[in-house]
Amino acid sequence: MNTPRRILSSLVLAPLLATLLAACSAMPGERADMGMMPARVQDGILVNPAGMSLYTFDKDPADASGSVCNGPCATNWPPLAAAAGATAHGDWKPVTRDDGSRQWAYKGKPVYLWIKDQKPGDRSGDGVNNVWRLARP
């Protein structure tokens, strides 16, 4: 039997619960292959979940068709890996690399880490060889 108190509690708690669930479903920093984003914006640039700066490579095609940074290039510029079953989410799209692995692309450009960045906040790869740029939203 529903008492007036239970009915009132339901009327108050239901919208609150719905609001909280909606907020949690859109939290930044979530991975897209699990309904979450693979990176987040921090201090005006994209960073991976660990806070490491992400970069784009001017020589990559701008249509998210793949990456031209392979072999030794990918050793120095590790791709932001996407799981095999990852699917596009907003501005993020997984691309298949030459070796068959998957990498995230943001707004059509594959994104990478830089081996010389040692801690979150490092941005030492920006401008390397005048072809590497910090990834920006």
Residue pairs with C-beta under 8 A, 6 or more apart in sequence:
25 35
27 36
28 37
28 40
28 41
29 36
29 37
29 39
29 40
29 49
30 36
30 37
31 37
31 38
31 49
32 38
32 82
32 86
32 87
32 88
32 89
32 90
32 92
32 94
32 104
33 82
33 83
33 85
33 86
33 87
33 94
35 89
37 89
37 90
37 92
38 48
38 49
38 80
38 82
38 92
38 104
39 46
39 47
39 48
39 49
39 54
39 80
39 92
39 104
39 106
39 111
39 135
40 46
40 47
40 49
41 47
41 137
42 51
43 121
44 136
44 137
45 53
45 54
45 123
45 134
45 135
45 136
45 137
46 53
46 54
46 106
46 111
46 134
46 135
46 136
46 137
47 53
47 54
47 120
48 54
48 80
48 113
50 120
51 120
51 121
52 113
52 117
52 120
52 122
53 113
53 114
53 117
53 121
53 122
53 123
53 125
53 126
53 134
53 135
54 80
54 106
54 111
54 112
54 113
54 134
54 135
55 77
55 111
55 112
55 113
55 114
55 125
55 126
55 132
55 133
55 134
55 135
56 106
56 109
56 110
56 111
56 112
56 132
56 133
56 134
56 135
57 67
57 68
57 69
57 77
57 109
57 110
57 112
57 131
57 132
58 130
58 131
58 132
58 133
59 68
59 69
59 131
60 66
60 67
60 68
60 69
60 109
60 110
61 68
61 108
62 108
62 109
63 108
64 93
64 95
64 105
64 108
64 109
64 110
65 95
66 95
66 96
66 97
66 98
66 110
67 74
67 79
67 95
67 97
67 98
67 103
67 110
69 77
69 79
69 110
69 112
70 97
70 98
70 99
74 97
74 112
75 115
76 114
76 115
76 116
77 112
77 113
77 114
77 115
77 125
77 132
78 112
78 113
78 115
79 97
79 101
79 103
79 104
79 110
79 111
79 112
79 113
80 103
80 104
80 110
80 111
80 112
80 113
81 101
81 102
81 103
81 104
82 94
82 95
82 102
82 103
82 104
83 94
83 102
84 102
86 94
86 102
86 104
87 94
88 94
91 106
91 107
92 104
92 105
92 106
93 104
93 105
93 108
94 102
94 103
94 104
94 105
95 102
95 103
95 104
95 105
95 110
96 102
96 103
97 103
103 110
103 111
104 110
104 111
105 111
106 135
109 135
111 135
112 132
114 122
114 124
114 125
114 128
114 132
116 122
116 124
116 125
117 123
117 124
117 125
123 134
125 132
125 134
126 132
126 133
126 134
127 133
